């Protein structure tokens, strides 16, 4: 029986994926095998030594102590792409909001609600104050061509926009899904200089913090419109406010409100609704649950933010599986296999992958590994975690 501890309210669509005869799932389980979380901050939570994996039902993972988990051999998963359609749709709405001053017009219209029969005439006389350009024929720059960025770029093409994309690390899968009509920008500055609208869809990290700042705004066209539904910290807030007030930017649409932005007339702050759809919450929970189940039952790793992707097909003639997490240093595989050989254990199949300082091994054997051999492997310097799975 595997034990899954939940934090936050997890979608029932995800929870029902766990078979009740194999998994115990609750929010107050002691000594769980894994944690399933949405937005709860785990930095101040003492994570039990029994925890082998943490799954975040969402793309961002700033609420999880990823580095500390890596040192303890705890795999951290996220669910990239599960909420992509929800964010894509809000991005398209952001493009329209940035162009047509819809919010300003609606708010003004509400202010004349007490004018009775005069309302239609007042509207006709004042509607020109809220006019704005169409999207068709304009150029959209998409920064980051992951699951969300690709969908935004493709839909913008269908809206009649010219689209430029910038992503030096685009995956093969994303490239296959991207419309051939999306032009490639060689540099970020090149994209910014040509775009009437810019939308950003990249992860937040030390390398991307404040990516769009005064220097980048200087490169942009005067009157450019910026949409940021990714992370607030990707944009230098003081610089974006200065660019709005100075007329360099015509509008800033963001999912990340602050008192300063709320006081800036050309900024529109959405209350973090990017992934707030029932469909996205269901998709994220289902994806997170499946990833935890695959890992606990077979050792497979997909969509981890701190471990390498790793998978090994199970064979009927090798029902015993050994999983070893170790530091990525020379001769680790040799020491592990030597320990198995000394116990007369025949290896049927093996895969070893690494990511930065972490290495992960899936080893299938024809015989059950005795406790003595497992203990010998645990004592190898550099080994972080060892567990076995029996078919």
Helices and strands as residue ranges (DSSP letters): E 2-6, H 12-15, E 23-26, E 34-37, E 53-56, H 66-71, E 75-77, H 84-100, H 102-111, G 113-118, H 119-126, G 127-130, E 139-143, H 147-158, E 162-166, H 172-177, E 183-184, H 188-194, E 197-200, H 214-219, E 224-228, G 232-234, H 237-245, E 249-254, H 259-262, E 267-269, H 278-298, E 320-327, H 332-342, E 347-355, E 358-365, H 371-378, E 383-390
